[in-house]
Amino acid sequence: DPTTALPVGFFVTSQLGDIRKSWFGQPTDRYGHGVLGDAIEGGSLVVEDAEGGILEFTLPESQVFEDITPRIHDLDFDGANEVVTIRASQTGGAAVVVYGIRDGALVEIAASAENGQRNRWLNIAGILPEPDQHRSAIYFIRTPHINGRLNALVVGQNAIEDTDLRMNDFSNHVIGSRVLDLSSFKVGNNPQLFIPSQDRRSLREALGSNQKIALPGRINKSVITLDKSLVTATEDGRLLVIFD
C-alpha cells in the first residue's frame, strides 16, 4: 500500500520467483540517525508474492530498516527469492539482513553481525552470484564514512558465512545522500567489484587485483557498469567514462 510506504523509499520488482515486489513500510523517526538525508526509516518490510498476496515483517521498537530500496535476489538458486536489506538497532547499529518466505510467512533467514554501536551504518556494495556453488556473496562496507571496511555475507543452501575481508579505506556513500550505489560489479569468469576509496578520488577493484583507478575529483554519483567501461560523475558535475 503506497500510503503506508516509506516516503523516500522505492519499490523493487522481480519477474521470477515467489517474491515479485518489495518495499519498506511503517515509516518511523524512532532511530533518528539521518545518515540517508532525513530521520524517517522503515519500520517494516513488505513483499508481494507471485499470486498478489501481501506479507509484512514488522521490526521491534528497537530496530529500523536504515535503507531506501530492498534488493530481490535468489541467493541460493533454489527458485525462491530472498530480500536483502540494511537493518539498524538502537544498541548495535547496522547489519545486513536477509528475508524470505517460509511456510507462508515472511521471516529472517540470515544476518551479518551488527556494527557494534548505535549510529554506525553500513552500505551494500554488490551481490555477486556463484551459481555453481548455489550461493551468493553480499559484499558490504562497514562504516563507509569512517575508514570503511569490506565484508561479505555469503548465503547458500547449506551455509551462511559472515566474513571480515580485512580491507579498509573504502567509502560507497556520502553522508546525507540517497545515492547508495557508489560501487559497481562485473560478473563472469573473473568477477570484479569496483568501490571508491575513502576520499572518493579513486576506484579500487576489491576482489582480485586491488588495482586503483585515479579519478580527477571526488565522485558522488552512481557507478554504472557497461560492457567495457564504468560511468560515474564527480561532485562538480564532470561525467567520467572509464574504459577497461
N, C-alpha and C positions, 0 to 999 in steps of 0.2 A: 504494500500500500504506500504510494508515494507520499501521502500526507503524514506518515509516521517515519519516513526515511531520514537519514542523516542529511541536513540541508545542503552541505557542501560535498556530499558523497556521490558516488556514481554506481550504477548497475553494471554488472558484468554478465555476459551470456555465454552459453555453450550450445553447439548444435548436436552434441552427442552426450551419452551418459545419463545417469539418473538425476543429476543436478543440472538444470538448464539456465537458471538465473540466480543471482545472489546480490545482496546489498546489506548495508548496516542500518539498523532501526533504533528506536527508542533514544533519540538524542538526549544527551545529558551534559551538564557542566560540572559534575561531581569530581572530576580529576583535576581540571584547571591548569594543566601544563602549558597548552597553547603552542606547542612546537610546530604545528601544522597551520598556523595562521589565526586560529581562534581557540577558545576553550571548550567548544562543543565537540563531543566524541560520541561514538555509538555505544549504546547500552545493550544491543542485541545484534545477532547475525541472523538474517532471514534468507531462506532459499526457496525456490520454486522447482518442483520436480517435473519429470517428463510428462506427467498426467495433469499438470497445472495445480497440484496441491501445494500449499504453503506450510513450511516448517520453520520454527524460530527457536534459537538458543539464546536465552537471556542470562546475562552475566550477573553475579552478585554485586552488591553496592560497592565492594572494594576494588572492582575491576571495570575497565572500559576497553573498547576497541580504538586504539590510537592510530587510526588508519583512515584511508579515504575510499579505496575500492578493493573489495575482496578479489581473490585470484582463483579461478576454477581450473583444476588440472586432475587428470587421472594419474596420480603419483606412482602407483604400484602396478599399473597396466592390467587391472583386473576387470575393466569395463565400467567400474563405478567411479564417479568423480569425487574428489576432495576439494575443500575450500581452504586456502591458505590466508592467514590474517596476522596482524600485529596486535597483540593484546597487552595492556599495561595494568599493573596493580599498584595500589597505594603503598605497599611495602617493598616491592621488588622491582618496579619499573617494567620495562617491555620484554616480551618474549614472542617468538614465532609460534603460532598455534594452528593446528590443522583439524578441520571438522569434516565429518562425513555422515551419510545416512546409514544407520544400523538398526534393523528391526523396526523400521518405520519412524524412527526418531533421529533428529539432528544431534550428534554427540561429538565431544572432543575425542580425537583418536591419536594425536601426537602433539608434543610441545617441546620447545627448547627450554633450557634454563633461563630464568629471568636475569636482567642485567645486574641486580643486586641492591638497588635502592630506587626510591621514587624519583620520577622526572629524569630517568635515564632511558633514552629511547633507542631504538634500532630501526634500520631500514633494509628491506629486502632488495638484493642486487640482481638476482636472477634465479630461475628454476630450470635446472638442466636435467633432461630425461636420460636415463640409462636403461632403455627398453630390454637389452639383452640380459640385464640383471633384475628386471622387474622392480625398478626403484627409480627415484628422482632425488636430486640433491637441491635443497633450498639454500642458496648462498645469501648471507646477510651480513650487514656491517653493524656491529655493536657500537654504540655511542659515536655516530658519524660526525658529530661536532667536537668530539674530544678524542683525538688520536685513534680514529675508527679502526676496529679490529675485525678481520674477516673470519666468519664462522660458517659452518654448514650443518644443516639438519637434514639427514638422509632418511627418507621414508620409503620402505619397501614392504613386500608381502610378508617377510619373515623377521624383519628387524627395524629398529629405529635407532639412529646414531646421531648424537649431538657433539660436534667436534669444533674446538678452537683451532683454527689453522695456523695460528701464531704468525700472522702477517698483519702489520699495523700501517698507519698513515694513509687510510682511505677516508673519503667522505663523499657519499652519494646523495647529499641533501643539504639545502641551505635553510637555516632556521627561519621559520615563518612562511616557508614556501609550500605550495600544494603540489609542486612537481616532485614526484617520488622516483622517477625513472632516470636518474643521472647515472645510469650504467646500462650496459648492453652486452649481449652474448651472441655467439655463433655456435650452432650445433653441427655435428658431423663426426668424422673420424678423430679429429683433434679439436674438441670444443674449446672455445675461447671466451673469457669473461673480462670485459673492459670496465674498469671502475676508476673514477677520478682519485687523484691523490688528495691528501688532507687540505692543501691550499687550492685545489681545483685548477691548477695550472698545468697539469699533465694527466694523461690517461695511462693506467697501468693494466697490463694483461696479467690477470691474477692466477690463472690455472696452470700455466706451463712456463713460458719463457720469462715472465715477470718483466718484459720489456716496458720501457717508459716512453710514451709519446709526448714530447713537449708541446704545449699549446701557447698561442700568442696572448692569452689572457685567461682570467678565471671564467669557467663555464658555469651557467646556472639553468641551462635548458636540457630537455630530454636528449639522451644519446640514442640515436636510431641506427640500427644495423641494416645496411643494404647489401647487395650481392658482393661487391668488392670495396665497400667503403663504410665509414662511420660518419654520421652527420650530427652536429650539435651547434651551439652558439654561445658566445661569450656574454658577460654581463653588460658590455657596452654595445651589444647588438650585432656583432660580427658573426656571419654564418661561417661555420667550419666544415669542410668536407675532407676527411682523412682517408687516403687510399692505402690499400694493402701494399 
